């Protein structure tokens, strides 16, 4: 699903950026330009970021 229409960024691209090391909206904005135009995508992008980071922490806790 497209999250940022201004720059054509999908949820999969955001998830991939997080898998590759993005840990904040600033990281997503500098890498994918999310939220740098109209800003309507920020809330949805933050939700994806937060959920993905929670998932990463949960997996890390299970491994440790």
Secondary structure, 3 states (H helix, E strand, C coil): CEEECCCCEEHHHHHHHHHCCCCCHHHHHHHHCCCCCCCCCHHHHHHHHHHHHHHHHHHHHHHC
